[in-house]
Amino acid sequence: MATSTNKTEQLTRKRALRQRIIRILSQTLVWLGVAVIYYIGFSLFFDTPAEYQLKHSTDALREQYDRLSARYDSLEMVLDNVAERDRNVFNILFESTPYKLDAEFGEERLALQEKMLSKSNRRLTTELSAGVDAIELKMSQLEGSYIRLQDNIQQTGKGLNNIPSIQPVINNRLTLLTAGYGTLMHPFYRTLQSHQGVDYTIPEGSRVFATADGIVHSVSGRNSTHGQSIIIDHHNGYQTQYSHLSDAKVRRGQRVRRGDIIALSGNSGLSLAPHLHYEVRYNGMRVDPIHYFFMELSPEEYQRIIRISQSGMQSFD
């Protein structure tokens, strides 16, 4: 009886153990199924960090490529405008069509295109970025050179009024110039000496004009060989001197403008006859004043006054 009871208990325990194992396996399978379904559902609607990184790894490259493409298009438009202006300048200057280099280098461009097609997108983006940066640097340098050129033009335009450019006396017929710049016979010593200005034979008391804007540097008396003289400093390396005057109308330090009456001509100092001796100095060196009448002389008058200045054999001082 006891033996039968023991066998029954053993069978009961085995059955319970088997059921427990089956239950654990079932729960495990259920949880695995739930995990698989959850993973599949999460994968459908959400990305894992690795998947997110893979999907968005090219976003930065795509945005950078779009920005570079926009910059490139803008630069290409600017370069096209520059090329069009160059063609217009070429047509105006030479009245012809500029040579087209595209036709000559067509094969090289095709070879370059094939070479670019063989490169990866990342490498093309890197090279495009470097190329656009180089073009922008050149454009910036070109723009800077244009600005400097414009500034120089403006500065030159402002300084034109300070360059001697008219005759110091009224000489519409060009008949008053009697002695030019160069080696001439001195009227008193009767020897060849350097005459570093031009002489105008004009009546005493004729008006003398400032030939450019400036400030009166000095007004000398009548005791020197040049007699009463006025020197105007134009503050750009130029100075002009007016000698053998009879009356100065300006004082030292006074600001004058081109065309202002600064004196009356005379016969003071070592002078053969009433006249005006006029000099132009640039950076301390005396230069030929005949080349500084360009504002009021036509090309024909300029050639004529040069011939007149070269025909004089004797100075008046």
PAZAPA-4460 file (N, C-alpha, C; in steps of 0.05 Angstrom, whole numbers, plus 32768, in hexadecimal, padded with zeros to 4 digits):
% residues 317
    n_x    n_y    n_z   ca_x   ca_y   ca_z    c_x    c_y    c_z   seq   type   mol
   8011   7FE8   8000   8000   8000   8000   8011   8019   8000     1      M     A
   8026   8018   8011   8039   802E   8012   8047   8031   7FF8     2      A     A
   804E   801B   7FEC   805D   801C   7FD2   804B   8029   7FBD     3      T     A
   8032   8022   7FBC   8020   802E   7FA8   801D   804C   7FAC     4      S     A
   801D   8054   7FC6   801A   8071   7FCB   8033   8080   7FC2     5      T     A
   804A   8074   7FC6   8063   8082   7FBE   8064   8085   7FA0     6      N     A
   805B   8071   7F92   805C   8072   7F74   8049   8088   7F6B     7      K     A
   8033   808A   7F78   801F   809E   7F70   802B   80BA   7F75     8      T     A
   8038   80BF   7F8B   8044   80D9   7F91   805A   80E0   7F7D     9      E     A
   806A   80CB   7F76   807F   80D0   7F63   8074   80D9   7F48    10      Q     A
   805F   80CB   7F3F   8052   80D2   7F26   8047   80EE   7F27    11      L     A
   803B   80F5   7F3F   8030   8110   7F41   8046   8125   7F40    12      T     A
   805C   8120   7F4D   8072   8134   7F4C   807D   8136   7F30    13      R     A
   8080   8120   7F22   808B   8122   7F07   8078   8131   7EF5    14      K     A
   805E   812C   7EF8   804B   813A   7EE8   804C   8159   7EEE    15      R     A
   804E   815F   7F08   804F   817B   7F0F   8069   8188   7F04    16      A     A
   807F   817A   7F05   8098   8184   7EFB   8097   8189   7EDD    17      L     A
   808A   8175   7ED0   8087   8178   7EB2   8076   818F   7EAB    18      R     A
   8060   8193   7EBA   804F   81A9   7EB5   805D   81C4   7EBA    19      Q     A
   806D   81C4   7ED0   807B   81DD   7ED6   808F   81E3   7EC1    20      R     A
   809E   81CF   7EB6   80B1   81D4   7EA1   80A3   81DE   7E88    21      I     A
   808C   81D1   7E82   807D   81D9   7E6A   8074   81F6   7E6D    22      I     A
   806A   81FD   7E86   8061   8218   7E8B   8078   822D   7E88    23      R     A
   8090   8225   7E93   80A7   8238   7E90   80AF   823B   7E73    24      I     A
   80AF   8224   7E64   80B6   8226   7E48   80A2   8237   7E38    25      L     A
   8088   8233   7E40   8073   8242   7E32   8076   8260   7E37    26      S     A
   807A   8267   7E51   807E   8283   7E58   8097   828F   7E4A    27      Q     A
   80AC   827E   7E49   80C4   8288   7E3C   80BF   828D   7E1E    28      T     A
   80B1   827A   7E11   80AA   827E   7DF5   8099   8296   7DF1    29      L     A
   8085   8299   7E03   8074   82B1   7E01   8083   82CB   7E03    30      V     A
   8095   82CC   7E17   80A5   82E4   7E1B   80B7   82E9   7E03    31      W     A
   80C3   82D3   7DF8   80D4   82D6   7DE0   80C3   82E0   7DC9    32      L     A
   80AB   82D6   7DC6   809A   82DF   7DB1   8093   82FC   7DB4    33      G     A
   808C   8304   7DCD   8086   8320   7DD3   809E   8332   7DCC    34      V     A
   80B6   8328   7DD4   80CE   8338   7DCF   80D3   833B   7DB1    35      A     A
   80CF   8325   7DA2   80D3   8326   7D85   80BF   8339   7D79    36      V     A
   80A5   8337   7D81   8091   8349   7D76   8097   8366   7D7E    37      I     A
   80A0   836B   7D96   80A6   8386   7D9F   80BE   8391   7D8F    38      Y     A
   80D2   8380   7D8A   80E9   8389   7D7A   80E1   838F   7D5E    39      Y     A
   80D0   837D   7D52   80C7   8383   7D37   80B7   839C   7D36    40      I     A
   80A4   83A0   7D49   8095   83B8   7D49   80A5   83D1   7D4E    41      G     A
   80B8   83CF   7D60   80CA   83E6   7D66   80DB   83ED   7D4D    42      F     A
   80E3   83D7   7D3F   80F4   83DC   7D28   80E4   83E9   7D11    43      S     A
   80CA   83E3   7D10   80BA   83EF   7CFB   80B5   840D   7D00    44      L     A
   80B2   8414   7D19   80AB   8430   7D1F   80C3   8440   7D2A    45      F     A
   80D7   8434   7D35   80EE   8442   7D41   8107   8435   7D37    46      F     A
   811C   8446   7D36   8137   843D   7D2D   8148   8438   7D45    47      D     A
   8158   8424   7D43   816D   8420   7D58   8183   8435   7D54    48      T     A
   8193   843A   7D68   81A8   844D   7D65   81BA   8448   7D4D    49      P     A
   81C0   842E   7D49   81D1   8427   7D32   81C3   842D   7D18    50      A     A
   81A9   8426   7D17   8199   842B   7CFE   8196   8449   7CFA    51      E     A
   8190   8458   7D10   818D   8475   7D0E   81A7   8482   7D03    52      Y     A
   81BE   8479   7D0E   81D7   8484   7D05   81DC   847E   7CE8    53      Q     A
   81D5   8465   7CDF   81D9   845E   7CC3   81C7   846E   7CB1    54      L     A
   81AE   8472   7CBA   819B   8480   7CA9   81A2   849E   7CA6    55      K     A
   81AD   84A9   7CBC   81B2   84C6   7CBC   81CF   84CD   7CB8    56      H     A
   81E0   84BA   7CB2   81FC   84BF   7CAE   8201   84D1   7C95    57      S     A
   81F0   84CF   7C82   81F3   84DF   7C69   81E4   84FA   7C6A    58      T     A
   81D4   84FF   7C7F   81C5   8518   7C80   81D7   8530   7C81    59      D     A
   81EC   852E   7C91   81FF   8545   7C93   820D   8549   7C78    60      A     A
   8215   8533   7C6B   8222   8536   7C51   820F   8542   7C3D    61      L     A
   81F5   8539   7C3E   81E2   8543   7C2B   81DD   8561   7C2F    62      R     A
   81DA   856A   7C49   81D7   8586   7C4E   81EF   8596   7C46    63      E     A
   8207   858C   7C4C   8220   859A   7C44   8222   859C   7C25    64      Q     A
   821A   8586   7C18   821B   8586   7BFA   8207   859B   7BEF    65      Y     A
   81EF   859D   7BFC   81DC   85B1   7BF2   81E6   85CD   7BF7    66      D     A
   81F3   85D2   7C0E   81FE   85ED   7C13   8214   85F3   7BFF    67      R     A
   8226   85E0   7BFA   823C   85E4   7BE8   8231   85E8   7BCB    68      L     A
   821C   85DA   7BC4   8211   85DD   7BA9   8206   85F9   7BA6    69      S     A
   81F8   8603   7BBB   81ED   861E   7BBA   8204   8633   7BB8    70      A     A
   8219   862F   7BC8   8230   8642   7BC6   823D   8640   7BAA    71      R     A
   823F   8628   7BA0   824B   8625   7B86   823B   8632   7B70    72      Y     A
   8220   862F   7B71   820F   863C   7B5E   8212   865B   7B5F    73      D     A
   8213   8665   7B78   8217   8682   7B7B   8231   868B   7B6F    74      S     A
   8246   867D   7B75   8261   8684   7B6B   8261   8681   7B4C    75      L     A
   8254   866D   7B42   8253   8669   7B25   8245   8681   7B18    76      E     A
   8230   868A   7B25   8222   86A2   7B19   8234   86BA   7B19    77      M     A
   8242   86BE   7B2F   8255   86D5   7B31   826A   86D3   7B1B    78      V     A
   8276   86BB   7B19   828B   86B7   7B05   8280   86BB   7AE9    79      L     A
   8268   86B2   7AE4   825C   86B7   7AC9   8259   86D4   7AC4    80      D     A
   8250   86E4   7AD8   824E   8701   7AD5   8269   870D   7ACF    81      N     A
   827E   8704   7ADE   8299   870F   7AD9   82A2   8708   7ABC    82      V     A
   829D   86EF   7AB4   82A5   86E7   7A99   8296   86F7   7A84    83      A     A
   827C   86FD   7A89   826D   870D   7A76   8278   8729   7A74    84      E     A
   827F   8735   7A8C   828B   8750   7A8B   82A6   874F   7A7D    85      R     A
   82B6   873A   7A81   82CF   8738   7A73   82CB   8737   7A55    86      D     A
   82B7   8728   7A4C   82B1   8726   7A2F   82A9   8741   7A24    87      R     A
   8299   8750   7A34   8290   876B   7A2B   82A8   877D   7A29    88      N     A
   82BA   877C   7A3D   82D2   878D   7A3C   82E3   8786   7A24    89      V     A
   82E6   876C   7A1F   82F6   8763   7A08   82EA   876D   79EE    90      F     A
   82CF   876B   79ED   82C2   8774   79D4   82C6   8792   79D0    91      N     A
   82C4   87A1   79E7   82C7   87BF   79E4   82E4   87C6   79DD    92      I     A
   82F7   87B9   79EA   8313   87C1   79E6   831E   87B8   79CB    93      L     A
   8317   879F   79C3   8323   8793   79AC   8310   878F   7995    94      F     A
   82F6   8795   799A   82E1   8792   7985   82E2   8776   7979    95      E     A
   82E4   8762   798A   82E4   8746   7980   82DA   8735   7997    96      S     A
   82D4   871C   798F   82CA   8708   79A3   82E2   86FA   79B0    97      T     A
   82E2   86F7   79CA   82F9   86E9   79D7   82F9   86CC   79D0    98      P     A
   8311   86C1   79D1   8315   86A5   79CA   8308   8693   79DF    99      Y     A
   82FA   867E   79D6   82EC   866C   79E8   82FF   8655   79EF   100      K     A
   8307   8654   7A08   8319   863F   7A11   830A   8625   7A16   101      L     A
   82EF   8626   7A19   82E0   860D   7A1E   82E4   85F9   7A07   102      D     A
   82E4   8603   79EF   82E7   85F1   79D8   8302   85E3   79D8   103      A     A
   8317   85F1   79E1   8332   85E5   79E1   8335   85D1   79F7   104      E     A
   8329   85D5   7A0E   832D   85C3   7A24   8314   85B1   7A29   105      F     A
   8305   85AB   7A13   82EE   859A   7A16   82F5   857D   7A1E   106      G     A
   830A   8572   7A12   8312   8557   7A19   831C   8555   7A36   107      E     A
   832B   8569   7A3F   8334   8569   7A5B   831C   8569   7A6E   108      E     A
   8307   8578   7A67   82F0   857A   7A78   82E1   855F   7A79   109      R     A
   82E0   8551   7A62   82D3   8537   7A62   82E2   8523   7A73   110      L     A
   82FD   8523   7A71   830D   8511   7A81   830A   8518   7A9F   111      A     A
   8308   8531   7AA5   8304   8539   7AC1   82E9   8530   7ACB   112      L     A
   82D5   8531   7ABA   82BA   8528   7AC2   82BA   850A   7AC8   113      Q     A
   82C7   84FA   7AB7   82C8   84DE   7ABB   82D8   84D7   7AD5   114      E     A
   82EC   84E6   7ADA   82FB   84E2   7AF3   82EA   84E8   7B0B   115      K     A
   82DA   84FD   7B09   82C8   8504   7B20   82B3   84EF   7B24   116      M     A
   82A9   84E3   7B0F   8294   84CF   7B12   829E   84B6   7B21   117      L     A
   82B8   84B1   7B1F   82C4   849A   7B2C   82C9   849E   7B4A   118      S     A
   82C4   84B6   7B54   82CA   84BC   7B71   82B0   84B8   7B81   119      K     A
   82B4   84B3   7B9B   829E   84AF   7BAD   8291   84CA   7BB4   120      S     A
   8278   84C8   7BBE   826A   84E1   7BC4   8278   84F0   7BDB   121      N     A
   8283   84E1   7BEE   8290   84EF   7C04   82A9   84FE   7BFA   122      R     A
   82B8   84F2   7BE8   82D0   84FF   7BDD   82C8   8517   7BCB   123      R     A
   82B3   8513   7BBB   82AA   8529   7BAB   82A1   8541   7BBC   124      L     A
   8293   853A   7BD2   828A   8550   7BE4   82A2   855E   7BF0   125      T     A
   82B6   854F   7BF9   82CE   855B   7C05   82DC   856D   7BF0   126      T     A
   82DF   8563   7BD8   82ED   8572   7BC3   82DD   858B   7BBB   127      E     A
   82C2   8587   7BBA   82B1   859E   7BB3   82B3   85B4   7BC9   128      L     A
   82B3   85AB   7BE2   82B6   85BE   7BF8   82D0   85CD   7BF6   129      S     A
   82E6   85BF   7BF1   8300   85CC   7BEE   8300   85DF   7BD6   130      A     A
   82F4   85D6   7BC0   82F4   85E7   7BA8   82E4   8600   7BAC   131      G     A
   82CC   85FE   7BB9   82BB   8615   7BBE   82CA   8628   7BD1   132      V     A
   82D7   861D   7BE6   82E6   862F   7BF8   82FC   863E   7BE9   133      D     A
   830A   8630   7BD7   831F   863D   7BC8   8314   8653   7BB6   134      A     A
   82FD   864D   7BA9   82F0   8661   7B97   82E7   8679   7BA8   135      I     A
   82DB   8674   7BBF   82D2   868A   7BD0   82E9   869B   7BD9   136      E     A
   8300   868E   7BDF   8318   869D   7BE7   8321   86AF   7BD0   137      L     A
   8321   86A4   7BB8   832A   86B4   7BA1   8316   86CA   7B9B   138      K     A
   82FC   86C4   7B9F   82E8   86D9   7B9B   82EB   86EF   7BB0   139      M     A
   82F1   86E7   7BC8   82F6   86FB   7BDD   830E   870C   7BD7   140      S     A
   8323   86FF   7BCD   833B   870E   7BC6   8335   8721   7BAE   141      Q     A
   8325   8717   7B9B   831E   8727   7B84   830D   873F   7B8C   142      L     A
   82FA   873A   7B9E   82EA   8750   7BA8   82FB   8764   7BB7   143      E     A
   830E   875A   7BC7   8320   876C   7BD5   8330   877D   7BC2   144      G     A
   833A   8771   7BAC   8349   8780   7B99   8338   8795   7B8B   145      S     A
   831E   878E   7B86   830C   87A2   7B7A   8308   87B9   7B8D   146      Y     A
   8304   87B3   7BA7   8300   87C8   7BBA   8319   87DA   7BBC   147      I     A
   8331   87CD   7BBD   8349   87DE   7BBE   834C   87EE   7BA5   148      R     A
   8345   87E3   7B8D   8347   87F2   7B75   8333   8809   7B75   149      L     A
   831B   8804   7B7F   8308   881A   7B81   8311   8830   7B94   150      Q     A
   831D   8828   7BAB   8328   883C   7BBD   833F   884C   7BB0   151      D     A
   8350   883E   7BA1   8366   884C   7B94   835B   8860   7B7F   152      N     A
   8346   8857   7B71   833A   8869   7B5D   832E   8882   7B6B   153      I     A
   8320   887C   7B81   8314   8893   7B90   8329   88A5   7B9B   154      Q     A
   833F   8899   7BA6   8354   88AA   7BB1   8362   88BA   7B9B   155      Q     A
   8366   88AD   7B84   8372   88BB   7B6D   8360   88D1   7B64   156      T     A
   8346   88CB   7B63   8333   88E0   7B5B   8334   88F8   7B6E   157      G     A
   8336   88F2   7B88   8337   8908   7B9B   8351   8918   7B99   158      K     A
   8367   890A   7B91   8381   8917   7B90   8387   8925   7B76   159      G     A
   8374   8922   7B63   8379   892F   7B49   837B   894D   7B4B   160      L     A
   836C   8958   7B5E   836C   8975   7B61   8387   897F   7B6C   161      N     A
   8397   896D   7B77   83B1   8974   7B83   83C8   8970   7B70   162      N     A
   83C2   8968   7B57   83D7   8965   7B43   83D7   897D   7B30   163      I     A
   83EE   898A   7B2D   83EF   89A1   7B1A   83E6   8999   7AFF   164      P     A
   83D3   89A8   7AF3   83C8   899F   7ADA   83BE   89B5   7AC8   165      S     A
   83C4   89CF   7ACF   83BD   89E5   7ABE   83D5   89F8   7ABC   166      I     A
   83D4   8A0B   7AAA   83E9   8A1F   7AA8   83E5   8A34   7ABD   167      Q     A
   83FA   8A40   7AC7   83F7   8A54   7ADD   83EE   8A6F   7AD3   168      P     A
   83EC   8A73   7AB9   83E3   8A8D   7AAE   83CF   8A86   7A97   169      V     A
   83C0   8A9B   7A8F   83AE   8A98   7A79   83BE   8A98   7A5F   170      I     A
   83BE   8A81   7A51   83CE   8A7E   7A39   83BE   8A6E   7A25   171      N     A
   83A7   8A79   7A1E   8395   8A6A   7A0C   83A1   8A65   79F0   172      N     A
   83B1   8A78   79E6   83BD   8A75   79CC   83D8   8A68   79CD   173      R     A
   83E2   8A62   79E4   83FC   8A54   79E8   8413   8A64   79DE   174      L     A
   8410   8A7F   79DE   8425   8A90   79D3   8437   8A9C   79E8   175      T     A
   842F   8A99   7A02   843E   8AA6   7A17   8456   8A96   7A21   176      L     A
   8456   8A7C   7A1B   846D   8A6B   7A24   8485   8A71   7A13   177      L     A
   849B   8A7A   7A20   84B2   8A82   7A10   84CB   8A72   7A17   178      T     A
   84CC   8A64   7A2D   84E3   8A54   7A34   84D9   8A3B   7A42   179      A     A
   84E4   8A24   7A39   84DC   8A0B   7A44   84F0   89FF   7A58   180      G     A
   84EB   89E6   7A5F   84FC   89D8   7A73   8513   89CB   7A65   181      Y     A
   852B   89CF   7A70   8543   89C2   7A64   855B   89D4   7A65   182      G     A
   856F   89CF   7A55   8587   89DE   7A54   8584   89F6   7A40   183      T     A
   8585   8A0F   7A4B   8581   8A27   7A3B   8597   8A3B   7A41   184      L     A
   8599   8A4F   7A30   85AC   8A65   7A34   85A3   8A77   7A4A   185      M     A
   85B4   8A7C   7A5E   85AD   8A8E   7A73   85AE   8AAB   7A69   186      H     A
   859A   8ABC   7A6F   8599   8AD7   7A63   85AF   8AE9   7A6D   187      P     A
   85BA   8AE4   7A85   85CF   8AF6   7A90   85EB   8AEA   7A8E   188      F     A
   85EE   8AD0   7A94   8608   8AC3   7A93   8611   8ABA   7A78   189      Y     A
   85FD   8AB9   7A65   8602   8AB1   7A49   8610   8A95   7A48   190      R     A
   8608   8A84   7A5A   8611   8A68   7A59   85F9   8A56   7A5A   191      T     A
   85FE   8A3D   7A51   85E8   8A29   7A52   85E5   8A1F   7A6E   192      L     A
   85CC   8A22   7A78   85C6   8A19   7A93   85AB   8A0B   7A93   193      Q     A
   85A8   89FB   7AA8   858F   89EC   7AAB   8578   89FE   7AB3   194      S     A
   8563   89FE   7AA3   854C   8A0E   7AA8   8536   89FB   7AB1   195      H     A
   8530   89FB   7ACB   851F   89E6   7AD6   8502   89EF   7ADA   196      Q     A
   84F8   89FE   7AC7   84DD   8A07   7AC7   84D5   8A11   7AAB   197      G     A
   84BF   8A20   7AAA   84B7   8A2C   7A91   84B2   8A4A   7A96   198      V     A
   84B7   8A5B   7A82   84B3   8A78   7A84   849C   8A81   7A73   199      D     A
   848B   8A92   7A7E   8475   8A9F   7A70   847B   8ABC   7A6E   200      Y     A
   847E   8AC7   7A56   8482   8AE4   7A53   8466   8AF1   7A53   201      T     A
   8461   8AFE   7A6A   8447   8B0B   7A6E   844B   8B27   7A7A   202      I     A
   8438   8B39   7A75   843B   8B54   7A81   843C   8B53   7A9F   203      P     A
   844A   8B66   7AAB   844B   8B67   7AC8   842F   8B6D   7AD3   204      E     A
   8427   8B5F   7AE8   840D   8B62   7AF3   83F8   8B4F   7AE9   205      G     A
   8401   8B3C   7AD8   83EE   8B27   7ACE   83E7   8B13   7AE5   206      S     A
   83D0   8B08   7AE3   83C7   8AF6   7AF8   83D6   8ADB   7AF6   207      R     A
   83DD   8AD0   7B0D   83EA   8AB6   7B0F   83D8   8AA4   7B20   208      V     A
   83D3   8A8C   7B15   83C0   8A79   7B21   83CE   8A61   7B2E   209      F     A
   83C2   8A57   7B43   83CB   8A3D   7B4F   83C3   8A27   7B3C   210      A     A
   83D6   8A15   7B36   83D0   8A00   7B22   83C4   89E7   7B2E   211      T     A
   83C2   89E6   7B49   83B5   89CF   7B57   83AF   89D7   7B73   212      A     A
   839E   89C7   7B80   8398   89CD   7B9C   83B0   89C8   7BAE   213      D     A
   83B2   89D7   7BC3   83C9   89D3   7BD5   83C9   89E9   7BEB   214      G     A
   83E0   89EA   7BF9   83E4   89FE   7C0E   83FE   8A0D   7C08   215      I     A
   83FD   8A27   7C0B   8414   8A38   7C05   842B   8A30   7C18   216      V     A
   8440   8A26   7C0D   8457   8A1E   7C1D   8469   8A35   7C25   217      H     A
   846D   8A48   7C13   847E   8A5F   7C19   8478   8A76   7C06   218      S     A
   847D   8A8E   7C0F   847B   8AA6   7BFF   8495   8AB6   7C04   219      V     A
   84A8   8AB5   7BF1   84C2   8AC1   7BF5   84C2   8ADE   7BEB   220      S     A
   84D6   8AEE   7BF4   84D8   8B0A   7BED   84E5   8B0E   7BD1   221      G     A
   84ED   8B26   7BCC   84F7   8B2D   7BB2   8515   8B2B   7BB0   222      R     A
   8523   8B24   7BC6   8540   8B26   7BC6   854E   8B0F   7BB9   223      N     A
   8541   8AF8   7BB4   854E   8AE1   7BA8   854F   8AE4   7B8A   224      S     A
   855E   8AD3   7B7D   855F   8AD4   7B5F   8544   8ACE   7B53   225      T     A
   8533   8ABF   7B60   8519   8AB9   7B56   8505   8ACF   7B5C   226      H     A
   850E   8AE4   7B6B   84FC   8AFA   7B71   84E7   8AF0   7B85   227      G     A
   84D1   8AFE   7B85   84BB   8AF6   7B96   84AF   8ADC   7B8B   228      Q     A
   84AD   8AC7   7B9C   84A5   8AAD   7B93   8491   8AA1   7BA6   229      S     A
   8480   8A90   7B9B   846D   8A81   7BAB   8470   8A63   7BA5   230      I     A
   8471   8A53   7BBB   8473   8A36   7BB8   8459   8A2A   7BC5   231      I     A
   844C   8A19   7BB6   8433   8A0C   7BC0   8439   89EF   7BC2   232      I     A
   8432   89E4   7BDA   8435   89C7   7BDF   841A   89BA   7BDB   233      D     A
   841A   89A6   7BCA   8400   8999   7BC3   83FC   897F   7BD2   234      H     A
   840E   8978   7BE4   840C   8962   7BF7   8409   8947   7BEA   235      H     A
   8414   8943   7BD3   8414   8929   7BC6   842F   8924   7BB8   236      N     A
   8443   8932   7BC1   845E   8931   7BB5   8463   8948   7BA2   237      G     A
   844D   8957   7B9A   8450   896D   7B87   8453   8988   7B96   238      Y     A
   8464   8998   7B8B   8466   89B4   7B92   8468   89C5   7B79   239      Q     A
   845D   89DD   7B79   8460   89EF   7B62   846B   8A09   7B6C   240      T     A
   847B   8A16   7B5B   8488   8A2F   7B62   8482   8A44   7B4C   241      Q     A
   847D   8A5C   7B55   8476   8A73   7B44   8489   8A8A   7B4B   242      Y     A
   8499   8A92   7B38   84AF   8AA5   7B3F   84AE   8ABF   7B2E   243      S     A
   84BE   8AD3   7B38   84C0   8AEE   7B2C   84A6   8AFD   7B2D   244      H     A
   8497   8AFA   7B43   847D   8B06   7B47   8480   8B24   7B4F   245      L     A
   846A   8B32   7B4B   846A   8B4E   7B55   8459   8B51   7B6E   246      S     A
   8446   8B3F   7B72   8434   8B42   7B89   8429   8B26   7B90   247      D     A
   842C   8B1D   7BA9   8421   8B04   7BB1   8406   8B09   7BBE   248      A     A
   83F2   8AF9   7BB6   83D7   8AFB   7BC0   83D0   8AE7   7BD5   249      K     A
   83E3   8AD6   7BDD   83DE   8AC2   7BF1   83F4   8AC4   7C06   250      V     A
   83EF   8AB6   7C1C   8403   8AB6   7C32   840A   8A99   7C39   251      R     A
   8420   8A96   7C47   8429   8A7B   7C4F   8414   8A6C   7C5F   252      R     A
   840F   8A53   7C59   83FC   8A43   7C67   83DF   8A45   7C5C   253      G     A
   83DB   8A56   7C49   83C0   8A5A   7C3E   83B9   8A43   7C2B   254      Q     A
   83A1   8A3A   7C2D   8397   8A24   7C1B   838D   8A31   7C01   255      R     A
   8395   8A26   7BEA   838D   8A30   7BD0   8381   8A1A   7BC0   256      V     A
   8372   8A21   7BAC   8366   8A0E   7B9A   836F   8A14   7B7D   257      R     A
   836E   89FF   7B6C   8376   8A03   7B51   8366   8A1A   7B44   258      R     A
   8374   8A2C   7B37   8367   8A43   7B2A   8366   8A5C   7B3B   259      G     A
   836D   8A5A   7B55   836D   8A72   7B66   8384   8A85   7B5D   260      D     A
   837F   8A9F   7B5E   8394   8AB3   7B58   83A6   8AB5   7B71   261      I     A
   83BF   8AAE   7B6D   83D2   8AAE   7B84   83E5   8AC6   7B83   262      I     A
   83E8   8AD2   7B6B   83FC   8AE8   7B69   83F8   8AF7   7B4F   263      A     A
   8408   8B0C   7B4C   840A   8B1B   7B33   8426   8B19   7B29   264      L     A
   8429   8B15   7B0F   8444   8B11   7B03   8454   8B2B   7B05   265      S     A
   846F   8B28   7B03   8480   8B40   7B05   849B   8B3B   7AF8   266      G     A
   84AF   8B4A   7B02   84CA   8B49   7AF7   84DE   8B49   7B0D   267      N     A
   84D7   8B3E   7B25   84E9   8B3F   7B3C   84FE   8B2A   7B39   268      S     A
   8514   8B2E   7B48   852A   8B1B   7B48   853B   8B1E   7B2F   269      G     A
   854A   8B09   7B29   855C   8B09   7B12   854B   8B02   7AF9   270      L     A
   8540   8B17   7AEC   852D   8B12   7AD7   8534   8B25   7AC0   271      S     A
   8533   8B1A   7AA7   8539   8B29   7A8F   8522   8B3C   7A88   272      L     A
   850A   8B34   7A8C   84F2   8B44   7A85   84DB   8B39   7A95   273      A     A
   84C5   8B47   7A97   84AE   8B3E   7AA6   84A5   8B22   7A9B   274      P     A
   84A4   8B0F   7AAD   849B   8AF4   7AA5   8495   8AE4   7ABF   275      H     A
   848A   8ACD   7ABB   8485   8ABA   7AD1   8495   8AA1   7ACC   276      L     A
   84A5   8A9A   7AE0   84B4   8A80   7AE0   84A4   8A6C   7AF1   277      H     A
   849D   8A56   7AE5   848C   8A42   7AF1   849A   8A27   7AF3   278      Y     A
   849A   8A1A   7B0A   84A7   8A00   7B0E   8493   89EC   7B1B   279      E     A
   8498   89D3   7B15   8489   89BD   7B21   849D   89AA   7B2D   280      V     A
   849A   89A3   7B46   84AC   8990   7B54   849B   8978   7B5C   281      R     A
   84A8   8960   7B59   849B   8947   7B62   84AF   8938   7B73   282      Y     A
   84A8   8934   7B8C   84BA   8927   7BA0   84D5   8935   7BA0   283      N     A
   84D5   894F   7B9F   84EE   895E   7BA1   84FC   8962   7B87   284      G     A
   84F4   8955   7B72   8502   8957   7B58   84F2   8969   7B45   285      M     A
   8500   897C   7B38   84F3   898D   7B24   84ED   897D   7B0B   286      R     A
   84D4   897F   7B02   84CC   8971   7AE9   84C2   8985   7AD5   287      V     A
   84BF   897C   7ABC   84B6   898F   7AA7   8499   8996   7AAB   288      D     A
   8493   89B0   7AB0   8477   89B8   7AB4   8466   89B5   7A9B   289      P     A
   8472   89B2   7A84   8463   89B1   7A6B   8450   8999   7A6A   290      I     A
   8457   8984   7A7A   8446   896C   7A7B   842F   896E   7A8F   291      H     A
   842C   8985   7A9C   8418   8988   7AB1   8403   899D   7AAA   292      Y     A
   83FD   899F   7A8F   83E8   89B1   7A86   83D2   89A1   7A79   293      F     A
   83CF   8987   7A81   83BD   8975   7A72   83A0   897B   7A76   294      F     A
   8399   898A   7A8B   837C   898F   7A90   8371   89A3   7A7C   295      M     A
   8381   89B5   7A71   8376   89CA   7A60   8380   89C8   7A43   296      E     A
   8391   89B4   7A3D   839B   89B3   7A22   8391   899A   7A13   297      L     A
   838A   899D   79FA   8383   8986   79EA   839D   8979   79E1   298      S     A
   839C   8961   79D6   83B5   8954   79CC   83C4   8964   79B7   299      P     A
   83B5   8972   79A6   83C2   8983   7992   83D0   899B   799F   300      E     A
   83C3   89A7   79B3   83CF   89BE   79C1   83E7   89B5   79D1   301      E     A
   83E5   899D   79DC   83FB   8993   79EC   8414   898F   79DA   302      Y     A
   8411   8984   79C3   8427   8981   79B0   8432   899C   79A7   303      Q     A
   8420   89AF   79A4   8429   89C9   799B   8439   89D7   79B1   304      R     A
   8430   89D6   79CA   843F   89E3   79E0   8459   89D6   79E5   305      I     A
   845B   89BC   79E0   8475   89AE   79E3   8489   89B9   79CE   306      I     A
   847F   89BC   79B5   8491   89C7   79A0   8499   89E4   79A7   307      R     A
   8487   89F3   79B3   848D   8A0F   79BB   84A3   8A0F   79D1   308      I     A
   849F   89FD   79E5   84B3   89FD   79FB   84CE   89F4   79F1   309      S     A
   84CF   89E3   79DD   84E9   89D9   79D3   84F6   89ED   79C0   310      Q     A
   84E7   8A00   79B7   84F3   8A13   79A4   8501   8A2A   79B2   311      S     A
   84FC   8A2F   79CC   850A   8A45   79DA   8527   8A3F   79DE   312      G     A
   8538   8A53   79DB   8555   8A4F   79DD   8560   8A5E   79F6   313      M     A
   8550   8A70   7A02   855A   8A80   7A18   8544   8A84   7A2C   314      Q     A
   854B   8A81   7A45   8538   8A86   7A5B   8538   8AA4   7A62   315      S     A
   8524   8AAB   7A74   8522   8AC7   7A7C   852D   8ACB   7A99   316      F     A
   8538   8AB6   7AA5   8543   8AB9   7AC0   855B   8AA6   7AC4   317      D     A
***
